């Protein structure tokens, strides 16, 4: 009987894995290929420097790293980010970790890839408040940067450009992949998930969470209305932010957002585009009610949270780069609001 | 004759080194011992986490790293730092690199060591705007931090404290030592300095710069009036900031500041406590005029700048720490100005 029970346990594990592999995918073991952007060590190294460089902002205060902090899960743990002139951005900063594997970038998917995404905050008045011309002038003022651009973009007559800056940042960000216990389990290690996490995975599939949160990033690859069954309160879903509607101008896209990628979700509170919910169990319950019309039992919430915890991956080891020093030609920081 | 010339060159090098060793000291090859603070790997690791943690600020925006950026020479490349509520601090942020070897901390030496220093910006309303109680509540809310404090301060019944936070940060900062070509030369490597840098060193001694900028940090170990011979303009020396006078309340200490430590000076523009001078050659000329009453010839300035360049050291290799995630008990960021 013990043998039969063990056998049936193993068969169950195989069944669940089989089902899971039809819905999800483990992280790749190599850096993902990028569209029109060959990843080289030189480009990664340059991209890392740029990612950490506060001189890409008008004020000299903010870098990509400021709101995508690699010490805190690739985001900034704020409801919405604080930017130039202490202004607040309109939406919660998403994690940069594994973001390369999202179908599109931003909460509304308005950037098709990380290179396009990188250009946004640098120019946004409430974030880094800079201009492409000023960025290129800044980079050109430092000979070490010019050499790094030439090494990263050989044969490009105009190596130091805003486009190449974005491509280098994208190449660095493509390295920020965080394999998690869930990947180990998908790859065949039965012991990588606790019983509670496995029960949570089963619920995640059975209740319908995985209808939207699927694929390699357990989300990040489709657009769905927030409040499919029941709209959450305006505190959580502010009426003024109509999500993807601003991109497509299609009535059906009102309050539609990209399904959140759920990798490292336990590290990236607060939750939702509004950043109004700090507690992961509460966020799970809101999702169940608003998207599935389900009131979860406390043990179900706990199991789902245990599964989500198995998506917390090994954080990337990143050494702080040594950035080129300014020269007399480097534009000075401007802290005034334009 | 060639042999004689070589011999006399070598003798000259030995003479200059002998003179230099009476004034300066090479960096130590090990982490300096700290007063009342034993440095252990656990303490360094905890201190690194704290140094990078923006949750030590009320807003969640600023960490020690924000103004002491290890990617840009240990400072922030701003005239004066931007802090809580986009307020500006009163003085230029000094580099954290090798700061452990300064006689005292801050431009006016008001903190006796880096542990005392670390407590300042965290509480300053224009910087991180936090309180010790709030910091301790934040740290206690994250079990991983509590474990780290217990490992770093074994046998301390009250391991998670504001004092211990400061000691851990001090221990991490004590590792930020940057051996430079000047150290290699002091240690006997004749080829570590260019001829121009050696000529600059000779001038640095002969003109009298080394009367104030001496010791292991080429400064950082004494207090002198800015404008000993001739006060610079109020743009560079604002009348309202009387320097060490605020600490000692002694009339003779008006406009007295700690002599700047000059290691990595080529990486840490802008210069002076006011941060008003961006060009190192200009800063050198202002010093020569205001402190020594000397108008430098262009080639003298170039030689002095070459010597100062030899103080740019190997920047520390620091891996971004992985910080504990918040819990429901973690105080939320507060961006309002108190």
Interface residues (C-beta under 8 A of the other chain):
Chain A: X49 X52 X53 X54 X55 X59 X60 X61 X66 X69 X70 X71 X72 X73 X76 X77 X78 X79 X82 X85 X86 X88 X266 X267 X269 X278 X279 X315 X317 X318 X319 X320 X321 X322 X323 X325 X326 X328 X332 X333 X335
Chain B: X49 X52 X53 X54 X55 X59 X60 X61 X66 X69 X70 X71 X72 X73 X76 X77 X78 X79 X82 X85 X86 X88 X266 X267 X269 X278 X279 X315 X317 X318 X319 X320 X321 X322 X323 X325 X326 X328 X332 X333 X335
